[in-house]
Each structure stands twice: as structure tokens, then as C-alpha cells.
Amino acid sequence: MAEKILAKLRVKKIEAANPITAADGISSATWEEWPLTLRDDELLISEEEPEEEELYSHENDAPEDIDVTGAGLRVTGTFIKAMREQMADLMGGEAVTTGEGESAVTKYHHSASKLVLKKALKFTCHDGSEVVVPNASGYVNIGLNIGKGGRAAFPFNFRCLKASSTWDCDLVL
């Protein structure tokens, strides 16, 4: 049976940086803080079921061998309380400010094209521990609930990638 990783973390802060290609790059990276997450700051890192391919011979009904290929890790969650400038950085489009001083108004113009982000991600947990994804590719969706008690939510989905050809790592716990 294949090993499956499923971790639930209570997140205090999410940060992003350019992809990291070596372990010592984690401490030297320039991290930018991202919005809070939804549901009491919960984030899910899960491993998908690996692919199995059985090798048969003509003489036997049972497989002779099996190849198992990993399907990789995903990081999913939902951002809330994103500022309009952050929305532009996360989903594409642009934040446009009109007026000056106290009469200045910033509006977000959502892009019709999907923005794919390639980042390193760092999750700081309430217990002080950190989880780092050195190289991730993913996207953030828009989810607006306009009306009484409405909330703007931005679900995200990132695929954890291999850090580099010299560092075989997709998650640092």
C-alpha cells in the first residue's frame, strides 16, 4: 500500500518568495506576506494517490511486477481579506486608484486570463513551526458573495514541484 501524507496545520501567516533551488535559500529568501486563510486559518497539504501500472506475462494471471509513480503534493486553502493590490498580484488584473487624498478610491479590475503563479511558499503555524514549499505552481480563484453577510473568498490550489535538479525536495516540514 502506498504511503499517503495528509497534514492539517493551523496557519498564523502565509508568505511567498521566488522559487528556492537549495536548502540554504530558505533563510535568505525575501518573503512577502499574503492574505489570511479561511476557516480558522486552516490549510490542507495532501498527497494524491500514486499511479500503479502492473506488468503481466502471458503465462501468469497475476502480475509479475508493479511500477508505482507518485502523483505529488497539493496545497489548498482559501484567502480572505485580500486588499485590492494583493488581488491583482494573486489573480492578475490590476488595482486602479482614482482621486487623491481622502477621496482616493482603489478598484480591482479582474483579468479575463488566468494567472499562474510560480512561487516558494512558507506557512508559519500558531505553534511557531514552519512549513516550506520551495517550488510551487498554482492559481488563485475569485469567489465573491455579494449581499447580506457576504464575504470575498479567494480559493487557491498549488502543486508542489521538485525544488531543482540538485535538490530533490518538494516540502520541508
C-alpha positions as CSV (number, residue, x, y, z in Angstrom):
1,M,0.0,0.0,0.0
2,A,1.3,3.5,-0.9
3,E,2.1,5.9,1.9
4,K,-0.1,8.9,2.0
5,I,0.7,12.3,3.6
6,L,-2.2,14.4,5.0
7,A,-1.4,17.2,7.4
8,K,-3.7,19.8,8.8
9,L,-1.9,22.9,10.0
10,R,-3.4,25.9,11.9
11,V,-1.7,28.8,10.0
12,K,-0.8,32.1,11.5
13,K,0.9,33.6,8.4
14,I,1.4,32.8,4.7
15,E,4.4,34.2,2.8
16,A,5.7,33.8,-0.7
17,A,9.0,34.3,-2.4
18,N,10.7,33.5,-5.7
19,P,11.3,29.7,-6.1
20,I,14.1,28.3,-4.0
21,T,16.6,25.9,-5.5
22,A,18.8,25.0,-2.5
23,A,18.1,24.4,1.2
24,D,20.1,27.4,2.3
25,G,17.9,29.6,0.1
26,I,15.0,29.3,2.6
27,S,16.7,31.6,5.2
28,S,18.0,34.1,2.6
29,A,14.8,34.4,0.6
30,T,12.8,37.7,0.5
31,W,9.4,36.7,1.8
32,E,6.2,38.7,1.1
33,E,3.2,38.3,3.4
34,W,0.0,37.1,1.7
35,P,-3.6,37.4,3.0
36,L,-5.1,35.3,5.8
37,T,-6.8,32.0,5.2
38,L,-10.4,31.0,5.8
39,R,-11.9,28.6,8.4
40,D,-9.8,29.4,11.4
41,D,-6.7,29.7,9.3
42,E,-6.7,26.1,8.2
43,L,-4.7,24.9,5.2
44,L,-4.5,21.4,3.6
45,I,-1.4,19.7,2.2
46,S,-2.3,16.4,0.7
47,E,-0.7,13.7,-1.5
48,E,-2.7,12.3,-4.4
49,E,-2.9,8.6,-4.9
50,P,0.1,7.3,-6.9
51,E,-0.4,5.7,-10.3
52,E,0.1,2.0,-10.5
53,E,1.0,0.0,-13.6
54,E,1.1,-3.8,-13.4
55,L,3.4,-5.8,-15.6
56,Y,1.9,-9.1,-16.8
57,S,3.4,-12.1,-18.6
58,H,1.4,-14.3,-21.0
59,E,1.9,-17.4,-18.7
60,N,0.6,-15.9,-15.4
61,D,-2.7,-14.3,-14.4
62,A,-1.2,-12.5,-11.5
63,P,1.1,-9.5,-12.3
64,E,4.9,-10.2,-12.4
65,D,5.8,-6.7,-11.1
66,I,4.3,-3.3,-10.5
67,D,5.5,0.2,-11.2
68,V,4.4,3.0,-8.8
69,T,4.7,6.6,-9.8
70,G,4.0,9.3,-7.3
71,A,1.3,11.9,-8.1
72,G,2.7,14.7,-6.0
73,L,1.5,17.1,-3.3
74,R,-1.1,19.8,-3.4
75,V,-1.6,22.8,-1.1
76,T,-5.1,24.1,-1.0
77,G,-6.9,26.7,1.1
78,T,-8.8,30.0,0.8
79,F,-7.6,33.5,1.2
80,I,-9.8,36.2,2.8
81,K,-9.3,39.9,3.5
82,A,-7.2,40.5,0.4
83,M,-6.5,44.1,-0.4
84,R,-7.2,45.1,-4.0
85,E,-3.4,45.4,-4.7
86,Q,-3.0,41.8,-3.4
87,M,-5.9,40.6,-5.6
88,A,-4.0,41.9,-8.6
89,D,-0.8,40.2,-7.5
90,L,-2.6,36.9,-6.8
91,M,-5.1,36.7,-9.7
92,G,-3.8,39.0,-12.4
93,G,-5.6,42.2,-13.5
94,E,-4.8,45.5,-11.9
95,A,-5.6,47.7,-9.0
96,V,-6.5,51.2,-10.2
97,T,-6.6,54.2,-7.9
98,T,-8.6,57.3,-8.8
99,G,-8.6,60.6,-6.9
100,E,-6.2,61.9,-4.3
101,G,-6.1,62.1,-0.5
102,E,-9.2,61.0,1.4
103,S,-11.2,60.9,-1.8
104,A,-8.9,58.3,-3.4
105,V,-10.7,55.1,-4.4
106,T,-9.0,51.9,-5.4
107,K,-10.8,49.4,-7.6
108,Y,-9.7,46.0,-8.8
109,H,-10.0,45.2,-12.5
110,H,-10.1,41.3,-12.8
111,S,-8.2,39.9,-15.7
112,A,-10.0,37.6,-18.2
113,S,-6.9,35.4,-18.4
114,K,-5.9,33.0,-15.6
115,L,-2.6,34.0,-13.8
116,V,-0.4,31.0,-13.0
117,L,1.9,31.8,-10.0
118,K,5.3,30.1,-9.6
119,K,6.5,30.8,-6.0
120,A,8.1,29.4,-2.9
121,L,5.5,29.2,-0.1
122,K,6.1,29.5,3.6
123,F,3.4,28.7,6.2
124,T,4.1,29.8,9.8
125,C,1.9,27.9,12.2
126,H,0.5,29.1,15.5
127,D,2.9,26.8,17.4
128,G,5.9,28.6,15.8
129,S,6.8,25.8,13.4
130,E,7.2,26.5,9.6
131,V,6.4,24.5,6.5
132,V,8.1,25.5,3.3
133,V,7.3,24.5,-0.3
134,P,10.5,25.6,-2.1
135,N,8.9,25.5,-5.6
136,A,5.1,25.6,-6.3
137,S,3.0,26.3,-9.3
138,G,-0.7,27.2,-8.9
139,Y,-3.5,29.7,-9.1
140,V,-6.0,31.7,-7.1
141,N,-9.7,31.9,-8.0
142,I,-12.1,34.6,-7.2
143,G,-15.2,33.8,-5.1
144,L,-17.4,36.8,-4.3
145,N,-20.6,36.5,-2.2
146,I,-22.2,39.9,-2.6
147,G,-25.1,40.7,-0.4
148,K,-26.1,40.5,3.3
149,G,-23.3,38.9,5.2
150,G,-21.3,38.4,2.0
151,R,-17.6,37.6,2.0
152,A,-14.9,37.8,-0.6
153,A,-13.0,34.5,-0.7
154,F,-10.2,33.5,-2.9
155,P,-9.6,29.7,-3.1
156,F,-6.1,28.7,-4.0
157,N,-4.6,25.5,-5.4
158,F,-0.8,25.0,-5.7
159,R,1.1,21.9,-6.9
160,C,4.3,21.3,-5.1
161,L,7.2,20.8,-7.6
162,K,10.7,19.5,-7.2
163,A,13.0,22.3,-6.0
164,S,15.7,21.8,-8.5
165,S,17.7,19.1,-10.4
166,T,20.3,19.2,-7.5
167,W,17.8,19.3,-4.6
168,D,15.2,16.5,-4.6
169,C,12.7,18.2,-2.3
170,D,9.1,19.4,-2.6
171,L,8.2,20.0,1.0
172,V,10.2,21.0,4.2
173,L,8.5,20.3,7.5
